């Protein structure tokens, strides 16, 4: 019988009656993983799958070995001069060694995992801002350009002392040591140094966006991370000995916490789904066989992955072990959730979180009421409210039930501010309360709903793209008067960046020339717009600011109109208007005039199928000839 977690708001309040410290098993991440490993040292901690085709031939690591490798890693970095205030950065794919380095560094200093797909100049800016003293990176590997980027920038990092190369060729480079050659020289039985880790000591620094030259870095403490592990495990997401699938990268906040610290802290088993996770087509192709083979109970996805999973035949795979998936990073449509539940037999649980809140702030209760579209109840011990703020983000009052306002969080999992003080302007709605930049409401059952984003991030496949990465290079062009980047709905990755541009009178710039410029000037490949749209006049607010919601609604209109063209000669007239909706942010009003009244049910089914992959809700109005 699986132990149940909190199922409703009243149980949440009752749980909070016990002081937080009495529930914590440890007050730093090293001791927390050590506790999880002690439950059964021979139990599997990690099964590493090189590719989806070889899912049944994993490299397997038990908890005794996991702790040994974490100890070796910590001792290595201590020997390299790393102390409690020093930073080790890494550029690594999702391989077991990334876990060894991440948790080993947290035992001795501060870890800074970074997306290796970023351009070299952007990486240089991040490492400089973080004060990187040791850089760990994948060596020369076919199909990867990580090492080329390291060679390009390592001499431009004034605080860098050493580069640790992993899985590289057998050669010698000045200032570079090879992980595999030296790691076995270090003690795996324990730490060879004395350190008292205080709960407020910084454990990790994660990159959360920002433009080239001004990276935004979020430091999180040991207390932030161990508290977050407790909060998630309160919901009994998984239990000791159970198997979870990890398909998110290990520079990603949830990849590190949700398929790292959380399961490790209770002795669960993590199957690492290839170095690139769900981006490996062979992983998705074999996902149901993988669930069957490992009897997985859970995996974390973004809405675009759910859409792709529905197209993968189950065959004779037994996936009855799969209890649920947690879907985050972007809104999920009701139709898509219902289709997945019907197809897989597993629940879809939505949640909400951000790096600054150490992964998660709310989630629907797994064994309680699940409201598709809602991100559920706040976590125990963390406060979460909808606040009404002024234009500068300052607190005015608390929102009423179902009134849209700023989602704000406060608690032991919430960071204390960005590394560089200039990024902290407008972050705090009032003392201790972080304004997440997201808009939402709270209903009468205390469930939260996200209705929009103040900060207007573009979320592509769960990856956050700051529009400024696109807009600043656009303004480098003298003939660009106004520029705005927004996310256009996409059935595969959720959103794709597109750029709207208003040109100066007489300009000869074309969309193609602007796009060519962006391909060279944007420091992140994922942020390069899929399309540049030149407009005669940009929509503006009453104070002259670009009104991005209007552009966003225009992209939804275009996509929905395009999708519905397949209705063909069943439809005499088709109109799509996307309007503001106080409950859901935006609503697409679709008006269809039918040629034959008898086609109404068929058209409704087709519209449901065509738009199920998109999160913007719609209302269908049928008109008969």
C-alpha positions as CSV (number, residue, x, y, z in Angstrom):
1,X,0.0,0.0,0.0
2,X,1.6,3.3,-1.1
3,X,1.6,5.9,1.6
4,X,-0.4,8.9,0.6
5,X,0.7,12.5,0.9
6,X,-1.3,15.7,1.6
7,X,-4.6,15.7,-0.3
8,X,-6.2,19.1,0.5
9,X,-5.5,22.5,2.0
10,X,-6.8,21.6,5.5
11,X,-4.3,18.7,5.7
12,X,-1.6,21.1,4.6
13,X,-2.3,23.4,7.5
14,X,-2.3,20.5,9.9
15,X,1.0,19.3,8.6
16,X,2.6,22.7,9.2
17,X,1.7,22.5,12.9
18,X,5.0,20.5,13.4
19,X,8.0,22.9,13.2
20,X,10.0,22.5,10.0
21,X,13.3,21.7,11.8
22,X,11.7,18.6,13.4
23,X,10.9,17.2,10.0
24,X,14.2,17.8,8.3
25,X,16.6,14.8,8.1
26,X,19.6,17.0,7.5
27,X,20.5,20.7,7.2
28,X,22.8,20.5,4.1
29,X,22.7,18.5,0.9
30,X,25.7,16.3,1.6
31,X,24.2,15.0,4.9
32,X,20.8,14.6,3.2
33,X,22.1,12.4,0.4
34,X,24.3,10.5,3.0
35,X,21.1,9.9,4.9
36,X,19.3,8.6,1.8
37,X,22.2,6.4,1.0
38,X,22.3,4.9,4.5
39,X,18.7,3.5,4.1
40,X,20.1,0.7,1.9
41,X,23.6,1.2,0.6
42,X,23.3,-1.7,-1.8
43,X,20.2,-0.4,-3.5
44,X,20.4,1.1,-6.9
45,X,20.8,4.9,-7.0
46,X,21.4,5.5,-10.7
47,X,20.9,3.5,-13.9
48,X,22.5,5.4,-16.7
49,X,21.1,4.6,-20.2
50,X,23.4,5.7,-23.0
51,X,20.6,5.8,-25.6
52,X,17.0,4.8,-25.9
53,X,18.0,1.8,-28.1
54,X,20.1,0.4,-25.3
55,X,17.7,1.1,-22.5
56,X,18.2,-2.5,-21.1
57,X,22.0,-2.2,-21.0
58,X,22.5,0.5,-18.3
59,X,25.5,1.5,-16.2
60,X,24.3,0.9,-12.7
61,X,25.5,2.6,-9.5
62,X,24.4,1.7,-6.0
63,X,24.1,4.1,-3.1
64,X,27.4,3.0,-1.6
65,X,29.2,3.8,-4.9
66,X,27.3,7.1,-5.3
67,X,28.5,8.3,-1.9
68,X,32.0,7.1,-2.6
69,X,32.1,9.1,-5.9
70,X,30.6,12.2,-4.2
71,X,33.3,11.9,-1.5
72,X,36.1,11.6,-4.1
73,X,34.8,14.6,-6.0
74,X,34.6,16.7,-2.9
75,X,38.1,15.8,-1.9
76,X,39.4,16.5,-5.4
77,X,38.0,20.0,-5.4
78,X,39.2,20.7,-1.9
79,X,42.6,19.7,-3.0
80,X,42.3,22.2,-5.9
81,X,41.8,25.0,-3.4
82,X,38.0,25.3,-3.3
83,X,36.5,26.5,-0.1
84,X,33.0,27.5,1.2
85,X,33.0,30.7,-0.8
86,X,34.6,29.5,-4.0
87,X,32.8,28.6,-7.2
88,X,33.2,25.5,-9.5
89,X,31.3,25.8,-12.8
90,X,30.5,22.9,-15.1
91,X,29.6,22.3,-18.7
92,X,28.4,18.7,-18.8
93,X,25.7,16.6,-20.4
94,X,23.4,14.4,-18.3
95,X,25.9,11.8,-17.2
96,X,26.4,10.3,-13.7
97,X,29.6,12.2,-13.3
98,X,27.6,15.4,-13.3
99,X,25.9,14.2,-10.1
100,X,29.2,13.3,-8.6
101,X,30.6,16.8,-9.3
102,X,27.4,18.7,-8.3
103,X,26.9,17.2,-4.9
104,X,30.6,16.8,-4.2
105,X,31.3,20.5,-4.9
106,X,28.3,21.5,-2.6
107,X,30.1,19.6,0.2
108,X,33.2,21.8,-0.2
109,X,32.1,25.0,-2.0
110,X,29.6,26.4,-4.5
111,X,28.5,24.7,-7.7
112,X,27.5,26.6,-10.9
113,X,26.0,24.3,-13.5
114,X,25.6,26.0,-16.9
115,X,23.9,25.2,-20.2
116,X,26.6,24.0,-22.5
117,X,24.5,24.9,-25.5
118,X,25.0,28.6,-24.9
119,X,27.4,30.5,-27.1
120,X,31.0,31.0,-26.0
121,X,30.6,34.7,-25.3
122,X,27.6,34.1,-23.2
123,X,29.4,31.4,-21.2
124,X,32.3,33.8,-20.7
125,X,30.0,36.4,-19.2
126,X,28.4,33.9,-16.8
127,X,31.7,32.5,-15.6
128,X,33.0,36.0,-15.0
129,X,29.9,37.0,-13.1
130,X,30.0,33.9,-11.0
131,X,33.7,34.2,-10.2
132,X,34.5,30.7,-11.5
133,X,37.8,29.4,-10.1
134,X,37.5,25.8,-11.4
135,X,35.7,24.8,-14.6
136,X,34.7,21.2,-15.3
137,X,33.9,20.4,-18.9
138,X,33.3,17.5,-21.3
139,X,36.4,16.9,-23.4
140,X,36.6,16.6,-27.1
141,X,33.6,14.4,-28.1
142,X,32.1,13.8,-31.5
143,X,28.9,15.8,-31.9
144,X,29.6,18.1,-29.1
145,X,31.4,21.5,-29.2
146,X,31.8,22.0,-25.4
147,X,35.6,21.7,-25.4
148,X,36.0,24.1,-28.3
149,X,34.1,26.7,-26.4
150,X,36.2,26.1,-23.3
151,X,39.4,26.6,-25.3
152,X,38.0,29.7,-26.8
153,X,37.2,31.4,-23.4
154,X,39.3,29.9,-20.6
155,X,42.1,32.4,-20.9
156,X,39.6,35.3,-20.6
157,X,38.5,34.3,-17.1
158,X,40.7,36.1,-14.6
159,X,39.7,34.0,-11.5
160,X,40.0,30.6,-13.2
161,X,42.8,28.5,-11.7
162,X,42.1,25.1,-13.2
163,X,40.1,23.3,-15.9
164,X,39.0,19.7,-15.1
165,X,38.4,17.8,-18.4
166,X,36.1,14.9,-18.3
167,X,36.2,12.0,-20.8
168,X,38.8,13.8,-23.0
169,X,41.6,12.4,-25.2
170,X,44.8,11.1,-23.7
171,X,47.0,14.2,-24.1
172,X,48.3,16.9,-21.7
173,X,47.4,20.6,-21.7
174,X,48.8,23.2,-19.4
175,X,46.3,24.2,-16.8
176,X,44.1,21.2,-17.5
177,X,43.7,18.1,-15.4
178,X,41.8,14.9,-16.5
179,X,39.1,13.8,-14.1
180,X,39.4,10.1,-14.9
181,X,43.2,10.1,-14.3
182,X,43.1,11.8,-10.9
183,X,39.8,10.9,-9.3
184,X,40.7,7.4,-8.1
185,X,43.6,8.9,-6.2
186,X,41.1,10.4,-3.7
187,X,39.4,8.9,-0.7
188,X,35.9,7.7,-1.3
189,X,35.1,6.6,2.3
190,X,34.5,10.2,3.6
191,X,35.7,13.8,3.5
192,X,39.4,14.5,4.1
193,X,38.7,18.0,5.4
194,X,36.7,19.6,8.2
195,X,33.8,21.8,7.3
196,X,30.8,22.8,9.2
197,X,28.1,23.6,6.6
198,X,25.8,26.3,7.9
199,X,22.2,26.3,6.6
200,X,22.6,29.7,5.0
201,X,25.9,28.8,3.2
202,X,25.5,29.1,-0.5
203,X,25.3,25.7,-2.2
204,X,24.6,26.5,-5.8
205,X,24.4,29.4,-8.3
206,X,22.1,28.9,-11.3
207,X,21.8,31.0,-14.4
208,X,18.2,32.2,-14.8
209,X,18.5,34.4,-17.9
210,X,19.6,37.9,-18.7
211,X,21.3,39.5,-21.7
212,X,24.9,39.1,-22.9
213,X,27.2,40.8,-20.5
214,X,24.6,41.0,-17.7
215,X,23.9,37.4,-16.7
216,X,21.3,36.9,-13.9
217,X,22.6,34.4,-11.3
218,X,20.5,33.0,-8.5
219,X,22.4,31.8,-5.4
220,X,20.6,29.1,-3.3
221,X,21.5,28.0,0.2
222,X,21.8,24.5,1.6
223,X,18.7,25.2,3.6
224,X,16.8,26.2,0.4
225,X,17.7,22.9,-1.2
226,X,17.1,20.5,1.7
227,X,13.8,22.2,2.5
228,X,12.7,21.9,-1.0
229,X,13.4,18.1,-0.9
230,X,11.3,17.8,2.2
231,X,8.4,19.8,0.6
232,X,8.3,17.6,-2.5
233,X,8.6,14.4,-0.5
234,X,5.6,15.5,1.6
235,X,3.4,14.7,-1.4
236,X,4.9,11.2,-1.5
237,X,5.8,11.7,-5.1
238,X,7.9,8.5,-4.9
239,X,9.2,6.3,-2.2
240,X,12.4,4.5,-1.2
241,X,13.4,1.9,-3.8
242,X,10.9,3.1,-6.4
243,X,12.1,4.1,-9.9
244,X,11.8,7.6,-11.4
245,X,12.9,8.5,-15.0
246,X,15.1,11.5,-15.5
247,X,15.0,13.2,-18.9
248,X,15.8,16.8,-18.0
249,X,19.4,18.2,-18.3
250,X,21.6,18.6,-15.3
251,X,22.0,22.3,-15.7
252,X,18.3,22.6,-15.3
253,X,16.9,23.4,-11.9
254,X,14.3,20.6,-11.9
255,X,16.7,18.1,-13.5
256,X,19.1,18.6,-10.5
257,X,16.5,18.7,-7.8
258,X,13.6,16.6,-9.1
259,X,15.7,13.7,-10.5
260,X,18.6,14.3,-8.1
261,X,18.3,15.5,-4.6
262,X,14.7,14.6,-4.1
263,X,15.0,10.9,-4.9
264,X,18.5,10.6,-3.5
265,X,17.3,11.9,-0.2
266,X,14.9,9.0,0.3
267,X,16.9,6.2,-1.4
268,X,14.9,6.1,-4.6
269,X,16.2,4.9,-8.0
270,X,16.9,7.3,-10.9
271,X,17.1,6.1,-14.5
272,X,19.1,8.7,-16.5
273,X,17.7,8.7,-20.0
274,X,20.8,9.4,-22.1
275,X,23.1,12.4,-22.1
276,X,20.4,14.6,-23.7
277,X,17.3,13.1,-22.1
278,X,14.0,13.6,-23.9
279,X,15.8,15.4,-26.7
280,X,17.1,11.9,-27.8
281,X,14.5,10.6,-30.3
282,X,15.4,7.0,-29.4
283,X,14.4,7.7,-25.8
284,X,10.9,8.9,-26.8
285,X,10.6,6.1,-29.3
286,X,11.2,3.5,-26.5
287,X,9.7,5.3,-23.5
288,X,6.9,2.8,-22.8
289,X,9.4,-0.1,-23.0
290,X,11.6,1.8,-20.6
291,X,8.7,2.3,-18.2
292,X,8.0,-1.4,-18.4
293,X,11.6,-2.5,-18.0
294,X,12.3,-0.4,-14.9
295,X,8.8,-0.4,-13.5
296,X,9.0,3.4,-13.3
297,X,6.4,5.1,-11.2
298,X,7.0,8.7,-12.3
299,X,8.6,11.0,-14.8
300,X,8.7,14.8,-15.1
301,X,7.7,16.4,-18.4
302,X,6.8,19.6,-20.2
303,X,3.5,19.8,-22.2
304,X,5.3,19.4,-25.5
305,X,6.7,16.0,-24.4
306,X,3.2,14.9,-23.4
307,X,2.0,15.7,-26.9
308,X,4.8,13.6,-28.4
309,X,4.2,10.7,-26.0
310,X,0.6,10.3,-27.3
311,X,2.0,9.4,-30.7
312,X,4.1,6.6,-29.5
313,X,2.5,3.2,-29.6
314,X,2.5,1.2,-26.3
315,X,2.7,-2.1,-28.1
316,X,2.8,-4.9,-25.5
317,X,4.6,-2.8,-22.9
318,X,3.1,-3.0,-19.4
319,X,3.1,0.5,-18.0
320,X,0.8,-0.2,-15.0
321,X,3.6,0.9,-12.7
322,X,3.4,4.5,-13.9
323,X,1.3,6.3,-11.3
324,X,1.6,9.9,-12.6
325,X,3.6,12.5,-14.4
326,X,4.4,16.0,-13.2
327,X,4.0,18.6,-15.9
328,X,5.5,22.0,-15.5
329,X,7.3,24.9,-17.3
330,X,4.3,25.9,-19.4
331,X,0.5,25.6,-19.2
332,X,-1.1,22.3,-20.2
333,X,-4.4,22.2,-22.2
334,X,-7.3,20.3,-20.6
335,X,-7.8,18.2,-23.7
336,X,-4.1,17.2,-23.8
337,X,-4.2,16.2,-20.1
338,X,-7.4,14.1,-20.5
339,X,-6.0,12.4,-23.6
340,X,-2.8,11.4,-21.8
341,X,-4.7,10.1,-18.8
342,X,-6.9,8.0,-21.0
343,X,-3.9,6.7,-23.0
344,X,-1.5,5.9,-20.2
345,X,-3.6,5.3,-17.2
346,X,-1.4,7.7,-15.2
347,X,-2.4,10.9,-13.6
348,X,-1.1,14.3,-14.9
349,X,-0.2,16.6,-12.0
350,X,0.7,20.2,-12.7
351,X,3.0,22.3,-10.7
352,X,4.7,25.7,-10.6
353,X,8.2,26.7,-9.7
354,X,11.2,28.8,-10.6
355,X,14.9,28.7,-9.9
356,X,14.7,31.4,-7.3
357,X,12.3,29.2,-5.3
358,X,14.7,26.2,-5.6
359,X,12.5,24.3,-8.1
360,X,8.9,24.3,-7.0
361,X,6.3,26.4,-5.2
362,X,3.1,24.6,-5.7
363,X,1.6,21.3,-7.1
364,X,-1.7,19.6,-7.3
365,X,-2.1,16.9,-4.6
366,X,-1.5,13.6,-6.2
367,X,-4.2,11.8,-4.2
368,X,-6.5,14.8,-3.9
369,X,-8.5,17.0,-6.3
370,X,-6.6,17.7,-9.5
371,X,-7.9,20.7,-11.5
372,X,-6.3,20.6,-15.0
373,X,-4.9,24.0,-15.8
374,X,-4.3,24.8,-12.1
375,X,-0.8,24.5,-10.6
376,X,-2.3,23.3,-7.3
377,X,-1.7,24.1,-3.7
378,X,1.3,25.9,-2.2
379,X,3.9,23.7,-0.5
380,X,3.8,23.4,3.3
381,X,6.1,25.9,5.1
382,X,6.3,28.1,2.0
383,X,3.8,31.0,1.7
384,X,2.4,31.9,-1.7
385,X,0.0,34.7,-2.3
386,X,-1.5,36.8,-5.1
387,X,-0.7,40.4,-4.5
388,X,-1.9,43.5,-6.2
389,X,1.1,45.7,-7.0
390,X,1.8,49.1,-8.6
391,X,3.6,49.5,-12.0
392,X,6.9,49.3,-10.2
393,X,6.0,46.0,-8.5
394,X,5.5,47.5,-5.1
395,X,2.9,45.9,-2.8
396,X,-0.6,47.6,-2.6
397,X,-2.8,44.9,-1.1
398,X,-3.7,41.2,-1.2
399,X,-5.8,40.1,-4.1
400,X,-9.3,38.8,-3.5
401,X,-10.4,35.3,-4.5
402,X,-10.1,34.8,-8.3
403,X,-8.6,38.3,-8.7
404,X,-5.6,38.3,-11.0
405,X,-2.4,39.8,-9.5
406,X,1.3,39.1,-9.0
407,X,2.3,35.6,-7.8
408,X,4.6,36.1,-4.8
409,X,6.4,33.6,-2.6
410,X,8.1,33.6,0.7
411,X,9.7,30.8,2.7
412,X,12.8,28.7,3.5
413,X,13.1,27.5,-0.1
414,X,13.1,31.0,-1.6
415,X,16.5,32.6,-2.3
416,X,17.6,35.9,-0.8
417,X,18.4,37.8,-4.0
418,X,20.5,37.7,-7.2
419,X,24.3,37.6,-7.1
420,X,24.6,41.1,-8.6
421,X,22.6,43.7,-6.7
422,X,21.5,45.5,-9.9
423,X,19.2,42.5,-10.7
424,X,17.3,42.8,-7.4
425,X,15.4,46.0,-8.3
426,X,11.7,45.3,-8.3
427,X,12.2,41.6,-7.2
428,X,10.6,42.1,-3.7
429,X,7.0,43.2,-3.6
430,X,7.5,43.7,0.2
431,X,10.0,42.4,2.7
432,X,10.7,38.7,2.2
433,X,8.1,38.4,-0.6
434,X,9.5,37.6,-4.0
435,X,7.5,38.9,-6.9
436,X,7.9,36.0,-9.4
437,X,6.9,38.1,-12.4
438,X,4.1,35.8,-13.1
439,X,0.4,36.7,-13.0
440,X,-2.2,34.5,-11.5
441,X,-5.2,34.0,-9.2
442,X,-6.2,31.8,-6.3
443,X,-9.6,30.2,-6.2
444,X,-11.9,29.4,-3.3
445,X,-10.2,26.0,-2.8
446,X,-6.8,27.7,-2.4
447,X,-5.6,26.4,-5.8
448,X,-3.4,28.7,-7.9
449,X,-3.8,29.4,-11.6
450,X,-1.2,31.1,-13.8
451,X,-2.8,33.5,-16.2
452,X,0.2,35.3,-17.8
453,X,3.8,36.5,-17.3
454,X,4.8,39.9,-16.3
455,X,8.4,39.2,-17.3
456,X,7.2,37.8,-20.6
457,X,9.7,35.0,-20.8
458,X,9.4,32.8,-23.9
459,X,9.3,29.1,-22.8
460,X,10.7,26.9,-25.6
461,X,10.5,23.2,-24.6
462,X,10.8,24.1,-20.9
463,X,13.8,26.4,-21.6
464,X,13.4,30.0,-20.5
465,X,14.3,32.7,-23.1
466,X,14.6,36.3,-22.0
467,X,13.1,38.5,-24.8
468,X,15.9,41.0,-24.1
469,X,18.3,38.5,-25.7
470,X,16.5,39.2,-29.0
471,X,15.4,42.8,-28.5
472,X,18.8,44.3,-27.6
473,X,20.4,43.0,-30.8
474,X,17.4,44.3,-32.8
475,X,18.0,47.8,-31.4
476,X,21.6,47.6,-32.6
477,X,20.1,48.2,-36.1
478,X,19.7,52.0,-36.5
479,X,16.6,51.7,-38.7
480,X,14.7,49.7,-36.0
481,X,12.4,52.1,-34.2
482,X,10.6,49.5,-32.0
483,X,11.2,45.8,-31.4
484,X,9.4,43.2,-29.3
485,X,10.0,39.4,-29.0
486,X,7.2,37.1,-28.0
487,X,6.5,33.4,-27.9
488,X,4.4,32.0,-30.7
489,X,2.5,28.8,-29.8
490,X,4.1,25.6,-31.1
491,X,2.6,22.1,-30.9
492,X,6.1,20.5,-30.4
493,X,8.0,22.8,-28.1
494,X,5.3,25.0,-26.5
495,X,6.6,28.3,-27.8
496,X,8.9,29.5,-30.5
497,X,10.4,33.0,-30.4
498,X,9.2,35.5,-33.0
499,X,10.2,39.2,-33.4
500,X,8.0,42.1,-34.3
501,X,9.7,45.2,-35.7
502,X,8.6,48.7,-36.5
503,X,11.0,50.4,-38.9
504,X,11.9,54.0,-39.4
505,X,10.3,55.8,-42.3
506,X,12.1,55.1,-45.6
507,X,14.0,52.1,-44.2
508,X,15.1,49.5,-46.7
509,X,15.6,46.7,-44.1
510,X,13.8,43.5,-44.9
511,X,12.8,40.7,-42.5
512,X,15.5,38.5,-44.1
513,X,18.2,41.0,-43.4
514,X,17.1,41.4,-39.8
515,X,17.0,37.7,-39.3
516,X,20.5,37.4,-40.7
517,X,21.7,39.9,-38.2
518,X,20.0,38.1,-35.3
519,X,21.6,34.8,-36.3
520,X,25.0,36.4,-35.7
521,X,24.1,38.7,-32.7
522,X,21.9,36.5,-30.5
523,X,24.0,34.7,-27.9
524,X,21.8,31.7,-27.5
525,X,20.8,29.5,-30.5
526,X,17.5,28.6,-29.0
527,X,16.6,32.3,-28.8
528,X,17.1,33.1,-32.5
529,X,13.6,34.0,-33.8
530,X,11.8,31.7,-36.2
531,X,10.3,34.7,-37.9
532,X,10.7,38.4,-38.1
533,X,7.5,40.3,-38.7
534,X,7.6,43.9,-39.8
535,X,4.6,45.9,-38.7
536,X,3.4,49.4,-39.7
537,X,2.6,50.3,-36.1
538,X,3.4,48.6,-32.8
539,X,0.6,48.3,-30.3
540,X,1.3,50.6,-27.4
541,X,0.0,51.2,-23.8
542,X,-1.4,54.6,-22.8
543,X,2.1,55.5,-21.5
544,X,3.8,54.6,-24.7
545,X,5.1,51.1,-23.9
546,X,4.9,48.2,-26.3
547,X,1.8,46.2,-25.4
548,X,3.1,42.7,-25.8
549,X,-0.2,40.9,-24.8
550,X,-1.6,42.2,-28.1
551,X,1.3,40.7,-30.1
552,X,1.0,37.5,-28.2
553,X,-2.7,37.3,-28.9
554,X,-2.0,37.9,-32.6
555,X,0.4,35.0,-32.7
556,X,-2.2,32.7,-31.2
557,X,-4.7,33.9,-33.8
558,X,-2.4,33.2,-36.6
559,X,-1.5,29.7,-35.4
560,X,-5.1,28.7,-34.7
561,X,-6.3,30.0,-38.1
562,X,-3.5,28.0,-39.8
563,X,-4.4,24.8,-37.9
564,X,-8.1,25.1,-38.7
565,X,-7.6,25.5,-42.5
566,X,-7.7,21.7,-42.7
567,X,-11.5,21.9,-42.0
568,X,-11.7,22.8,-45.7
569,X,-15.0,22.7,-47.5
570,X,-17.0,21.8,-44.4
571,X,-16.7,25.4,-43.4
572,X,-18.2,28.3,-45.2
573,X,-16.7,31.0,-43.0
574,X,-14.0,30.9,-40.2
575,X,-13.1,33.6,-37.8
576,X,-10.6,33.6,-34.9
577,X,-10.4,36.4,-32.4
578,X,-8.2,36.2,-29.3
579,X,-9.4,38.3,-26.4
580,X,-8.4,39.0,-22.8
581,X,-9.9,36.7,-20.3
582,X,-9.8,37.5,-16.6
583,X,-9.9,33.8,-15.5
584,X,-7.4,32.4,-18.0
585,X,-5.4,35.3,-19.4
586,X,-6.5,34.8,-23.0
587,X,-9.3,33.1,-24.8
588,X,-9.6,32.3,-28.5
589,X,-13.2,32.9,-29.7
590,X,-13.6,30.7,-32.8
591,X,-16.7,31.3,-35.0
592,X,-17.4,28.8,-37.7
593,X,-20.2,28.9,-40.2
594,X,-21.0,25.4,-41.5
595,X,-22.0,24.4,-45.0
596,X,-24.0,21.5,-43.7
597,X,-25.5,21.4,-40.1
598,X,-25.0,17.7,-40.0
599,X,-21.2,18.3,-39.9
600,X,-21.4,20.0,-36.5
601,X,-20.2,17.0,-34.3
602,X,-17.5,16.2,-36.8
603,X,-16.2,19.7,-36.8
604,X,-16.2,19.9,-33.0
605,X,-14.1,16.8,-32.8
606,X,-11.7,18.0,-35.4
607,X,-11.2,21.3,-33.7
608,X,-10.6,19.6,-30.3
609,X,-8.0,17.4,-32.0
610,X,-6.3,20.2,-33.9
611,X,-6.0,22.6,-30.9
612,X,-5.4,20.1,-28.1
613,X,-1.6,20.6,-28.1
614,X,-2.0,24.3,-27.3
615,X,-2.6,25.9,-23.9
616,X,-4.7,28.9,-24.9
617,X,-8.3,28.1,-24.2
618,X,-10.9,28.5,-26.8
619,X,-14.7,28.9,-27.2
620,X,-16.3,27.4,-30.4
621,X,-19.3,29.1,-31.7
622,X,-21.1,27.2,-34.6
623,X,-23.2,29.1,-37.1
624,X,-25.4,27.3,-39.6
625,X,-26.0,28.6,-43.2
